């Protein structure tokens, strides 16, 4: 690349950054969502949404300063290109290459979720980041140490001042800022949404898959968020003793039940299930079709066609997969306001 071309490239990057910055200054910071979405669970009553709070939350989300050895950030296990889910790895990896027993779920439409984690062990978005930040095999950070590091940082005291009116940094403000950022991660521009608003049409396969979806899947994956956020046993064979919701409630009836995940951007959030056991959508559909392991509390909705599952034909699996791909929101995964 010639010096002249390099200079042009450099100035174009500066111009792009200025344009995005101007857009953020002009952007109205309210939680925007379609009129066919339900009312969010999170209302910002004690944590008013502001541009400065959102930007601070975004900076913290992408900063490895939140981990004990400054090696990983929230984004490490929640990549925007994969709808803020972990990807490729079966089990998410924390500091010192430690691995847990679960795959990190997508952070998407979080303001509508009444609880978090696969087992619902956290019941509020404002405290949700506390769990991974302090977990010894995830980020393993101590909040007192984190506050010290943020106070010594060249930018963060001023950013906290702009977001909250004074430069004091404490755990509540850290969690408030992260909650503001995560709550704005709204996915609402997929082909499904365009069809719903009359701006697109399903193909024949997509339409047939949508009909199958409504007949077989919508009881748990309720539109338009594509989850009812309940905890269900979906017939997975136990391979590592993870009892899911039962670990939290200590109720045997909750053993091996896990939170119903949203299907929005499902084609991007592989691998699938709480333990990442399925690598692609076809394996997921094969499981629901003929791979169910019956437990005493297996959800009856997935046994409606037979004791091993829903018995989809190969054509039906293809149609279902075609519909599920209409839930991909390319605007969401490429939105520069959400990026580092």
C-alpha positions as CSV (number, residue, x, y, z in Angstrom):
1,X,0.0,0.0,0.0
2,X,1.4,3.4,-1.0
3,X,1.9,6.1,1.7
4,X,-0.9,8.1,0.0
5,X,-3.3,5.2,0.0
6,X,-2.4,4.4,3.6
7,X,-3.1,8.0,4.6
8,X,-6.5,7.9,2.9
9,X,-7.3,4.7,4.7
10,X,-6.2,6.1,8.0
11,X,-8.4,9.2,7.6
12,X,-11.3,7.2,6.5
13,X,-11.1,5.2,9.8
14,X,-11.0,8.5,11.7
15,X,-14.0,9.7,9.8
16,X,-15.9,6.5,10.4
17,X,-15.2,6.8,14.2
18,X,-16.3,10.4,14.2
19,X,-19.6,9.5,12.4
20,X,-20.4,6.7,14.8
21,X,-19.6,9.0,17.7
22,X,-21.9,11.7,16.3
23,X,-24.6,9.1,15.8
24,X,-24.3,8.1,19.5
25,X,-24.6,11.7,20.6
26,X,-27.7,12.1,18.5
27,X,-29.2,8.7,19.4
28,X,-32.2,8.8,21.8
29,X,-31.3,6.5,24.6
30,X,-34.6,4.8,25.3
31,X,-35.2,1.1,25.0
32,X,-36.7,0.7,21.5
33,X,-38.6,-2.3,20.5
34,X,-41.5,-3.3,18.2
35,X,-45.1,-2.8,19.3
36,X,-45.6,-6.6,19.1
37,X,-43.0,-7.2,21.8
38,X,-44.4,-7.5,25.4
39,X,-43.5,-4.9,28.0
40,X,-39.9,-5.5,29.3
41,X,-39.4,-6.9,32.7
42,X,-36.6,-4.4,33.5
43,X,-37.8,-0.9,33.8
44,X,-34.7,1.2,34.7
45,X,-36.5,2.5,37.8
46,X,-33.3,2.9,39.9
47,X,-30.9,3.0,36.9
48,X,-32.1,5.5,34.3
49,X,-30.8,4.7,30.8
50,X,-28.4,7.3,29.5
51,X,-26.0,7.6,26.6
52,X,-23.1,8.0,29.1
53,X,-24.2,5.0,31.1
54,X,-24.5,2.8,28.0
55,X,-21.1,3.8,26.7
56,X,-19.5,3.1,30.1
57,X,-21.2,-0.3,30.2
58,X,-20.0,-1.1,26.7
59,X,-16.4,-0.1,27.7
60,X,-16.5,-2.4,30.7
61,X,-18.1,-5.3,28.7
62,X,-15.2,-5.4,26.3
63,X,-12.4,-4.7,28.9
64,X,-10.4,-7.6,30.3
65,X,-9.8,-5.5,33.4
66,X,-12.9,-7.3,34.8
67,X,-10.9,-10.5,35.2
68,X,-8.4,-11.3,37.9
69,X,-5.4,-11.5,35.5
70,X,-6.8,-9.0,32.9
71,X,-6.9,-11.8,30.3
72,X,-10.6,-12.1,29.4
73,X,-13.6,-9.8,29.1
74,X,-17.3,-10.4,29.0
75,X,-17.0,-10.4,25.2
76,X,-14.6,-13.4,25.4
77,X,-17.6,-15.7,26.0
78,X,-20.3,-13.4,24.5
79,X,-19.2,-12.4,21.0
80,X,-21.4,-10.0,19.0
81,X,-20.9,-11.9,15.8
82,X,-22.5,-14.9,17.5
83,X,-25.4,-12.9,19.0
84,X,-23.3,-12.4,22.2
85,X,-23.1,-16.1,22.8
86,X,-20.0,-18.3,23.2
87,X,-19.1,-20.1,20.0
88,X,-17.2,-23.2,18.8
89,X,-16.2,-24.3,22.3
90,X,-18.4,-26.9,24.0
91,X,-17.7,-25.5,27.5
92,X,-16.8,-21.9,28.0
93,X,-13.3,-21.1,29.2
94,X,-12.3,-18.8,32.0
95,X,-8.9,-17.5,33.3
96,X,-6.0,-19.9,33.2
97,X,-7.9,-21.9,30.5
98,X,-10.2,-23.4,33.1
99,X,-13.4,-24.9,31.8
100,X,-16.8,-25.2,33.4
101,X,-19.7,-27.5,32.7
102,X,-21.8,-25.2,30.5
103,X,-21.8,-23.2,27.3
104,X,-22.4,-19.4,27.8
105,X,-25.8,-18.4,26.5
106,X,-26.6,-15.5,24.3
107,X,-27.1,-12.1,25.8
108,X,-30.1,-10.9,23.7
109,X,-33.3,-9.1,24.6
110,X,-32.1,-9.3,28.2
111,X,-34.5,-6.6,29.4
112,X,-37.3,-9.1,29.0
113,X,-35.8,-11.9,31.0
114,X,-37.0,-12.5,34.6
115,X,-34.0,-14.5,35.5
116,X,-30.6,-15.5,34.1
117,X,-28.2,-18.4,33.7
118,X,-29.2,-21.8,32.5
119,X,-30.4,-22.6,36.0
120,X,-32.0,-19.3,36.8
121,X,-29.6,-18.8,39.7
122,X,-29.6,-15.0,39.2
123,X,-32.9,-13.2,39.3
124,X,-32.0,-9.7,38.2
125,X,-30.1,-8.1,35.3
126,X,-28.4,-5.6,37.7
127,X,-26.6,-8.4,39.6
128,X,-26.2,-10.9,36.8
129,X,-22.6,-9.8,35.9
130,X,-21.5,-10.3,39.5
131,X,-21.7,-14.1,39.1
132,X,-19.2,-14.5,36.2
133,X,-16.9,-11.7,37.4
134,X,-16.4,-13.4,40.8
135,X,-16.7,-17.0,39.8
136,X,-13.3,-18.7,40.4
137,X,-13.3,-20.6,37.1
138,X,-14.6,-17.7,35.0
139,X,-13.2,-14.2,35.7
140,X,-12.2,-14.8,39.3
141,X,-12.1,-11.1,40.1
142,X,-12.5,-9.5,43.5
143,X,-14.6,-6.4,43.4
144,X,-12.4,-4.5,45.8
145,X,-9.5,-5.1,43.5
146,X,-11.5,-4.2,40.4
147,X,-12.6,-0.9,41.9
148,X,-9.0,-0.1,42.7
149,X,-7.9,-0.8,39.2
150,X,-10.7,1.3,37.7
151,X,-9.8,4.2,40.0
152,X,-6.2,4.0,38.8
153,X,-7.3,3.9,35.2
154,X,-6.7,7.0,33.1
155,X,-10.3,7.1,31.7
156,X,-12.7,5.3,34.0
157,X,-13.0,8.0,36.8
158,X,-14.1,10.6,34.2
159,X,-16.5,8.1,32.5
160,X,-18.1,7.2,35.8
161,X,-18.5,11.0,36.5
162,X,-20.2,11.5,33.1
163,X,-22.5,8.5,33.7
164,X,-23.4,9.0,37.3
165,X,-22.6,12.6,38.2
166,X,-19.5,11.9,40.3
167,X,-16.3,10.0,39.9
168,X,-16.8,7.6,42.8
169,X,-16.5,4.0,41.5
170,X,-18.4,1.3,43.4
171,X,-19.8,-2.1,42.7
172,X,-23.3,-0.8,42.2
173,X,-22.3,1.6,39.5
174,X,-20.3,-1.0,37.7
175,X,-23.3,-3.3,37.7
176,X,-25.7,-0.5,36.7
177,X,-23.5,0.4,33.7
178,X,-23.3,-3.2,32.5
179,X,-27.1,-3.5,33.0
180,X,-27.6,-0.5,30.8
181,X,-25.4,-1.9,28.0
182,X,-26.9,-5.4,28.1
183,X,-30.5,-4.2,28.2
184,X,-30.1,-2.3,25.0
185,X,-29.0,-5.4,23.1
186,X,-32.3,-5.8,21.4
187,X,-32.7,-8.1,18.4
188,X,-35.7,-7.1,16.3
189,X,-34.7,-6.9,12.6
190,X,-34.6,-10.5,11.4
191,X,-36.5,-11.7,8.3
192,X,-39.1,-13.1,10.7
193,X,-39.7,-9.5,12.0
194,X,-39.9,-8.2,8.4
195,X,-42.5,-10.8,7.6
196,X,-44.4,-9.9,10.8
197,X,-44.4,-6.2,9.8
198,X,-45.4,-6.9,6.2
199,X,-42.1,-6.0,4.7
200,X,-41.1,-9.5,3.5
201,X,-42.5,-12.9,2.7
202,X,-41.4,-16.4,3.7
203,X,-40.3,-18.8,1.0
204,X,-42.3,-22.0,0.7
205,X,-39.9,-23.9,2.9
206,X,-39.8,-21.2,5.5
207,X,-43.6,-20.9,5.6
208,X,-43.9,-24.7,6.0
209,X,-41.3,-24.6,8.7
210,X,-43.2,-21.8,10.5
211,X,-46.3,-23.9,10.5
212,X,-44.4,-26.9,12.0
213,X,-42.8,-24.6,14.5
214,X,-46.2,-23.3,15.7
215,X,-47.5,-26.8,16.0
216,X,-44.6,-28.4,17.8
217,X,-42.2,-25.8,19.3
218,X,-44.1,-22.6,20.1
219,X,-45.4,-23.9,23.5
220,X,-41.9,-23.4,25.0
221,X,-40.4,-21.0,22.4
222,X,-43.2,-18.4,22.6
223,X,-43.2,-15.6,20.0
224,X,-42.0,-13.0,19.5
225,X,-39.1,-13.5,22.0
226,X,-39.0,-17.2,21.2
227,X,-38.8,-18.3,24.8
228,X,-41.2,-18.4,27.7
229,X,-38.2,-18.3,30.1
230,X,-39.4,-21.4,31.9
231,X,-37.3,-24.3,33.0
232,X,-37.9,-27.7,31.3
233,X,-36.5,-31.1,30.9
234,X,-36.1,-31.5,27.1
235,X,-35.0,-35.2,27.2
236,X,-31.3,-34.8,27.2
237,X,-29.3,-37.8,28.5
238,X,-27.3,-36.8,31.6
239,X,-23.6,-36.9,30.8
240,X,-22.0,-34.8,33.6
241,X,-24.4,-34.8,36.6
242,X,-25.5,-31.1,36.1
243,X,-28.9,-31.0,37.6
244,X,-29.8,-27.6,36.3
245,X,-32.6,-25.8,38.0
246,X,-32.7,-28.5,40.7
247,X,-29.2,-27.3,41.8
248,X,-30.9,-23.9,42.7
249,X,-34.2,-25.0,44.1
250,X,-33.2,-28.4,45.6
251,X,-36.5,-29.7,44.4
252,X,-36.1,-33.1,42.7
253,X,-38.9,-32.2,40.3
254,X,-36.5,-29.5,39.0
255,X,-33.6,-31.9,38.4
256,X,-32.2,-31.7,34.8
257,X,-34.5,-28.8,33.9
258,X,-32.9,-25.9,32.2
259,X,-34.0,-22.5,31.0
260,X,-35.7,-22.4,27.6
261,X,-33.3,-20.4,25.5
262,X,-34.4,-17.8,22.9
263,X,-34.3,-19.1,19.3
264,X,-33.5,-15.6,17.9
265,X,-30.2,-15.8,16.0
266,X,-30.1,-19.5,16.7
267,X,-28.1,-20.2,13.5
268,X,-25.3,-18.1,15.1
269,X,-25.2,-19.4,18.7
270,X,-23.8,-22.9,18.2
271,X,-22.9,-25.2,19.9
272,X,-26.4,-25.9,21.3
273,X,-27.9,-26.9,24.7
274,X,-26.5,-25.9,28.1
275,X,-23.5,-28.2,27.6
276,X,-22.9,-27.5,24.0
277,X,-23.4,-31.1,23.0
278,X,-24.9,-30.4,19.5
279,X,-22.7,-28.7,16.9
280,X,-25.4,-27.8,14.4
281,X,-29.2,-27.3,13.9
282,X,-29.7,-30.6,12.2
283,X,-28.4,-32.4,15.3
284,X,-30.8,-30.4,17.5
285,X,-33.7,-31.4,15.2
286,X,-32.6,-35.0,15.2
287,X,-32.7,-34.9,19.0
288,X,-36.2,-33.6,19.2
289,X,-37.3,-35.9,16.4
290,X,-36.0,-39.3,17.6
291,X,-33.4,-38.8,20.3
292,X,-35.3,-38.0,23.4
293,X,-34.3,-39.7,26.7
294,X,-37.4,-40.0,28.8
295,X,-37.1,-38.8,32.4
296,X,-39.9,-38.7,35.0
297,X,-40.2,-35.0,34.3
298,X,-39.5,-34.8,30.6
299,X,-41.7,-32.1,29.2
300,X,-44.8,-33.7,27.7
301,X,-44.9,-31.3,24.7
302,X,-41.9,-33.0,23.2
303,X,-43.3,-36.5,23.5
304,X,-46.5,-35.7,21.5
305,X,-45.6,-37.9,18.6
306,X,-43.9,-40.8,20.3
307,X,-41.8,-41.9,23.2
308,X,-38.6,-40.9,21.6
309,X,-39.6,-37.5,20.3
310,X,-41.6,-35.8,17.5
311,X,-40.7,-38.0,14.6
312,X,-40.1,-35.4,12.0
313,X,-39.5,-36.5,8.4
314,X,-36.3,-35.3,6.6
315,X,-38.4,-32.8,4.7
316,X,-39.9,-31.4,7.9
317,X,-36.4,-31.1,9.4
318,X,-35.3,-29.1,6.4
319,X,-38.4,-26.9,6.6
320,X,-37.9,-26.2,10.3
321,X,-34.3,-25.4,9.7
322,X,-35.3,-23.0,6.9
323,X,-37.7,-21.2,9.3
324,X,-35.2,-21.0,12.1
325,X,-32.7,-19.3,9.9
326,X,-35.2,-16.5,9.3
327,X,-34.6,-15.5,13.0
328,X,-31.1,-14.3,12.2
329,X,-30.7,-10.6,12.7
330,X,-27.7,-9.4,10.7
331,X,-28.4,-5.8,11.7
332,X,-28.0,-6.8,15.4
333,X,-24.7,-8.6,15.0
334,X,-23.2,-5.8,12.9
335,X,-24.5,-2.8,14.9
336,X,-21.5,-0.5,15.5
337,X,-23.2,0.9,18.7
338,X,-22.9,-2.5,20.3
339,X,-19.3,-3.1,19.2
340,X,-16.0,-2.5,21.0
